[in-house]
Amino acid sequence: MDPFSGSGTSITEAASLGWNSIGVEVNPFLALVSKVKSEKCYDKNAFVSAARAIWETRSTKCAPQLPRNTTLVHSEGLKKWLFEHEVIRVYENLMWALKRSRFSPKYKRLLKLILIASMVDCCNAKRDGKCWRYKKDWMLLRRSAGDFFQAFKHRVHETSMDLEWADRLSGQASLIVGDSRKVIAGNNFHRIKGVDLVITSPPYLNSFDYTDIYRPELLLGGWFKGSEEMQKLRAKTIRSHVQTKWPRCTERTIPEVTRICNRLGKAQLWDKDIPNMVAGYFCDMDKLMSACKRRLKRKGYMCVVVASSAYDGIVIPTDLFLERLFLKNGFEHIETLSLRKTLGNGNHQGKSHKKLNEALIVVRKP
């Protein structure tokens, strides 16, 4: 089981080994990627036929589907926008045709992902770390419907080549879209009789908001219409960023967290909510550990990859704090392996000259 499935690498690898696996992912776009990757098998000819049929409907006219009150598409009064109107209209027509097609759900998901990826290829901005930055001379490029066609054609060709050699997955991978803290602890998690292994990498405590970085895809996929709905998704994520103003965390986990939060409260921080975010992060991880322990079989293992972070030179040893939380929840600590040392993000590293540690923590349920 992977409580933070992301793009589905872990559950897909597990299925390739013949294991049954289950992932939980709160971001609906990443959940789509995960479902597409972890599908047992695809037929290359069926896929190519479906892609060709969808493209042949591009001249179909439909009402605008995407919001026009954001920077997603060019409209009067905007100085910057992500996509040209001509490209958006072709995309909307194709998505409209795809929704009304009678293809198998797995091919619909795959083609939806390809259409979104093709749009990103035609975007006026590019993903750069924690944000999107407009490309140099983007105003001169002015992507057209022809550019989108070339991007779509290239994506379909690449995917068909992948399907040429991709093996059928021998294990069964499944995915639940939702908040892992609630999903795994909930009584409706009845499909899991007992988990042998939990392997995951939760969001790092670095104020990186994955909701924001995938904002274009979330809007293109029709999951959200604007900022208000996006904010509701942020509220379901682990408290690892300050883009949401979380309620004050009054819960206590371990003394080490309280002490580091007190130090942060006296520091010169770029955001005053960082101490509350740090306290909330370890509270969330505490609850997740408890929920995972309920699902693990006796002598079942849990493996977690995390990294330290730093604010105003104050290093937060996330791996050490999580070790303490595992012990608090009744796990046996097997080992912690240091994977690499990094300088971290300069904006967060601040005055610290210590390298940050990325580590693998291995524990076991007694």
N, C-alpha and C positions, 0 to 999 in steps of 0.2 A: 504494500500500500504506500502511496505517495500523497501526503496531505497537501502538498504544494506542487501539483502536477506540471504547471507551466505549459510548455509546448509538448509534453508527453513523452520525453525521452526515456525516463525510467520505466514507465509502464510498457512502452513499446519494446525496450530491451528485455524486460522480464518475459513478455509474451514470446519473443524470439527464442528464449531459452526453454519455452514450454511451460512456463509458470502462468497461473491465473493471477491477474493483477487488477488493482483498482486505484484510480486517481481522483483527487478532489481539486477543483480549480474554481476560483471566484471570478476571474476575468473571462467573460463570454467569448472574446476573440481568441485568447489563448486556449480556451476549452475547445473551440472549433479546430484549431491547429492540432491539439492533442487527439481529438476524435479521428481526424483525417489520418494522422500518422499511425495510430494504433489499430486501424482497421485490419481485419484478418487477411484479406486479399482483395485485389482489384483485377479486372480484366482490361488489358491495354486497349483492345479493339473497341470494347464497350465505352471506355472513357473517351477515346478519340472521336468516336461517332457522336457521343453526347456533346463534346466540345464543338464539333462542326455544326451540329444542329442548332446549338445556342447562338453561335456566331451568325448563322444565316438569318436569324430573326432580328438582327441589329437595326434594321430599318423600321421596326415596329415602334410606334409612338405611344408613350404612356405619360400619365401625369407626373410631375416632379415628385420624387420619393424622398429625397434628402433635404435636411433643413437648409434654408436660405438665410437664416439669421445668425450664422456663425462665419468664421473665416474659412470654412471648408471650401466654398465656391465663390467665384468672383461675382460681386454685386455692387451696385452703385454706392459710392461713398467709402468703399474699402481701399486702403492703401496697399494691403498685402492679403493674399489669399493662397490656399494650398493647391487648388485645382481649377483649370480653365472650364468655362461653362460648356464648351463643345465636348470636352472629355467626359464631364459629369453626365451629360445627356446620353451619350452612348452607353456609359456604364449603367445608368438607371434603366435603360431599355433592356439591356442584357439581363440584369438582375430581375426585372419584372418578368421576362420570359422564362428565366430559370425557376422562379417560384411557381409558375403555372405549368411547368413541364411535368411529365410523368416518369422521369428517370428515378432509379433507385435512390433512396435517401443518401447512401454513401457517395454516389456520384454527384448529387446535388451539393453536398458539403464540400467535396473536393473542388468542384467548379466555382463555388462561392469563394473559397479560399484563393483560387487562382485569379478570379476577377478582382478581389481586393488587392492581392499582391501586384497585379498589373497596374492598378491605380497608383499604388505607392511608387512604382517605377516612373510614373508620369507626374509625380508631385513636384511642386515648386520648391519644396524644402526637403531636407534629408535628416534622418535621425542622427543625433550627435550626443552621445552620452546620456545625460538626463533630459535632453530637450530636442526640439526640432529647430534647425537653422536654415534660413533661406539660402538657396544656392547662389553662387556668384552669377551675375547677369541673368537671373531668372526671368526678369521682365522681357528680355530679348528672346528667350527660348520659346515661350508661349506654346506649350504642348498642344497638339491637335488630335483629332480622332484617329488620324493615321498613326501617330505615335502610340496611342493606346492599342491599336490593332497589332502593331509590331511587338509590343510588350506582351500582349495576350498570346500571340502566336509563339513567341519564344518560351513563355511559361508552359504552354501546352506541350511543346516539343520536349522541353526538359523533363516534365512530369512523365510523358510517355516513355522516355529513355529510362527513367527511374523504375517504372513499372516493368520494363523489359527484364531487369535483373532482380527485382525485389522478390524475396522468398515469401511464401505464405506463412503467417505467424501461427505457430503451433499451440500457443497458449491463448487464453481469452483475456483481453484487456477491456476494461470498462471505465467510464468516467461519470462523476457526479459534479454538476455545476452548483457551487455554493460556497459558503463560508466554512472552512474546514473545522474551525473551533466548534461550530454548532452541528455540522453534518455528522462528524465522527462521534460526537457525544450523544447525538439524538437517538431516540428509540426507533426511528424509521430506518436506521442503518442495519436492516435485518438481513441483507444479502451476505454479510460477512459473518461466517461461523467462527472463524479464528484466523488471525494473521500470523504468518511465520516471521515476516520481516517488514519493518517500516524503513524505507530509505528515502531521504528527502533533503532538500536545501531550502530552508525558509528564506523569506526576504531578509537581507542583511540590515543591520541597524544603521543605515547610512542616509536616511531621509530621501531615498529614491522611490518616487511614486510611479509604479508601473501602470497605473490607470492613466496617468497623464502622457506617458511615453507612447501608449497605444491609442491615444485619443482619435487620430484620423481613422484607424481601422475600426474602432468601436462605432464611430459615426457612419462610416461607409457600410458597415454590416447591418445597420439599422437597429442596433441594440439600444442606442440612445439618440435623442433629438437635440439635447443641449446640456448646459452646465449643471442644471438642477438634478437631472437623472444621473449624471456622472458623479455628482457628489454623493448620491445614495450608494453607488458602488464603492466609492472610497471608504465610506463608513463601515463596509463589510470586510475591509482588508486588515491585516495585522498592523498594529500601531508602530510602524517602522518609518513613518514620514510625518511631516508637519503640515502637509497640504490640506489636511482635515483638522479642524479645531476640536480635538477630542475632549470629552468631559474630564474633569480633574480625576486622576487615578488615585483612589484612596486605599486600594488593596495593597497588602504587603506580601512580599514573596520571601526574600532572604535579606539579611542585614547588609550584605555587600552592595546590593542594588540601592538600598536606602542611602547608604553613605556616598555612593557615586552621584546620586541625584542631588544630594545636599551640596556636594562640591560644584556640580554643574550650575546649581542655582545661584552661586556666587561668581560665576565666570562671565566673561564678556562674549556672549553667544550671538550668532547672527539671527537667532529666533528664540524668543523667550519661552516658547513651548517645548523646547528640546528636553528639559528634565522630565516633564510630564510624558513625553513620547517614550523616553527610555524606560520609565517606570511601567508604562502601559505595555511596552514590548515584552518585558519579562513576565508580566501578568498573563498576557496572551499565550506565551510559550509554556507557561506553567499549566494553564488549562488544557492546552493541546497535548502535552505530555500525559496528563491524567486520562484524557480521552483515548489516546493511542494505547495506553497500558491496558485499558478495558478491552480493546480489540485484539491485543496480542495474545497468542498462546503462551503457556508457561514455557520458559526458556526461549521465548521469541526475542529477536534482536531489533534494535532501533539504531539506525546510523544517520547522523545529521552532519551536514557540511555548513559551517558558519564562518564568519570573519569578524575580527575586532573592528572597532571604529574609534574615532577621536573627534572631540569638539573642544575648541580653544586649548588644544594641547593636552586635554585630559583623555587618556586612553581608556576605553571601555572594553575589558577583556571578555568578550561575549562567550567564548568557548569555556572559560573558567566558571562564569556565572551559570551557564547552562548545565555544566557538570554538577554544580551544587543543586540546581533545580531537579535534575534527574534523580539524585540521591534523596532529595526531599519527597519525591513521588514514588520512592521504593524501588527504583531500578538499581541494578548492579553495574558499576562502572567497569568496563573491560579495558578500554584504552582510548587515548586521544592522540591522533597523529597530526603533526604539523605538516601541512601540504605546501605552503609557500609563505614568504614574507613580502609585504607590499608597503608602499608609501601611502596608499589610500588616496582618497580624493583631496586635493590641496585645499579646497574650500572648507573641508571638515577637519583635516589633519591639524590645521591651525599651527600652534607653536610647538607641537610635539615633534621630536626628532626620532622617536622610536618607530620602528617598522611595525606594521599591523600584521597580525597572524591570521591566516586562513587555515582552518583545521577540520578534521573529521573526528567526530565523537562517536564512539561505539559503546552502547549499553545493552543490558539484557534484563528481561523480566524474570524474576526468580521462579 
